[in-house]
Amino acid sequence: MNLTRPDTASSTQPDGARYETLSGLLEAYRTPVAIILFGVIVSLALFFATLLGHSRAKEREFRNHAAARIAEIETGFTAIEAELTELANAVDAGLAPQTVIEIFGVADGEVATPPVRDLGLVSRDAALHAIDAGTARQVQRAIAYMLERGPAPQTLVLLPLPAAAPGEVPFVLVAPLSSGPYAYAYVTSDFDALVQPTELRSDPAWVISSLHDGSPQFALARNVDLRARTTPAMMGVISVLDTAPYALHWTGDAPFDVVDIAIVPRRTYLLQFGPLPWLVLAFCLFATAAIGTLSLKDARRTAEIRRQVDLKTAELRRSQAVIEAKNEELARFAAHASHDLQAPLRAMKGMSSLLVERQIDLDDRSQQMLQRINRGADRAQRLVQDLLSYTKADMAQVNAEPIPPETLRSEIDELLAATVEECGGQLRWQVDAPVEADRFLLTRALQNLVSNAIKYRADRPLRIDVTARTDQYGTTLCVSDNGMGIEPKYFERIFRVFERLHGADEIEGSGIGLALCKRVADLHGGRIWVESEPGVGSHFFLHIPSAEAPRAAISNDR
């Protein structure tokens, strides 16, 4: 036999356990997670927007720098052209070649004009006179190659020269001469002479050039990394051109129209971000973290409150179930108790009445005792019946329906009209509109109010008025009489169970009638109150709210 107790903790799950699961956590922290994700998205959006603005600012800065570079190149070309023109004009003027070279050159073989590397004169029969003989021979071969391909030029011509090192682009500017033994004057230069590195710590641009629509052959930068990696195919320079986000191209007028120059931004320059984008990103992420932390705390607090509410709700449901079971048990007990209590009371009353009717030879005291027993049995039986009525009313379900005034009057007249006539009273009705209420409960309430008016009548003809007033909040019934009246200090006490202002020997009653009326008002969501003056009479008001009445307008507080 297995005597171990089963583990019920694993089989039952508390109401708050759903917050321990993934779906429960997502549901509980849905708002803070959404806030954090939204904050991260906004932070990234602002970061990239700031980067975009910074990039546009960098582009404007680069274009200004590139324009300055282009102006520098144009100035160099202008200086070279001016030098060549002056050289040709000097030869055409009849000066001796040796004198011309001395004028335009210096003793150590260098040229005074910075962009000019070399200059000289070339004859048709290859007789040369120049500063540097080797350069002159290269120029003569370039001219001979040009003449083989076409007619002799009549204006200035720019021709490429062989490069002494990879990545260099030397060139010669040739001018035909009109007289003398020399056919052409020339000036040589290269792009290193035209474009000098700036004094900036990081030059923002690459200057890439080519001649005669060829592949890019020159790239100038602050460092020589690109030129050192240059292969014969110039793949390094081409990759820079292909990956540049923007570039500034330049092509001059003749004779420099064969030169193509592209100025592109350097990668290191493009990656130079200022502190502003990072500050914006850091601030946005900090704000997101702060707001997310507060939201997480609120969500955790809300989840805990919701969990406690669920636990309390479950406890209330269990308590409600217990109360309903107790109420059912109490109802059964009340029904059985009233039946069992009334049986001996009926027997007691029957025997005492029988003894009185038979007129047995008893003394006066015995007769009085039998009558007191009879009256006590009647009072006890009424008390049991009133308690049963109060218990039924306390557990009753309100079934509101429109009750015509004639129906109310006929039921009350049927129950109490004879009693009113016996005491010489008068019952008058002024109820014109239907009353929306539970028929049984409202009839019992009016019956108790009219019965109280009869019991507590004064020494004058009794007059009872039942009136009604209907408005947007519901119907207010009023039962007025000209009886004894009630002192104001007892206005609240009289609606309590078993509370009576007179002894049982003075006026019969159980002290349950007005408590039953208050219970009827509470079940309808209304209220009951009294206005009275001792010796003048009383006015009992019973307010029954309509279904559409605003609850704020109904109060049980006086």
Disulfide bonds with the S-S distance in Angstrom:
none
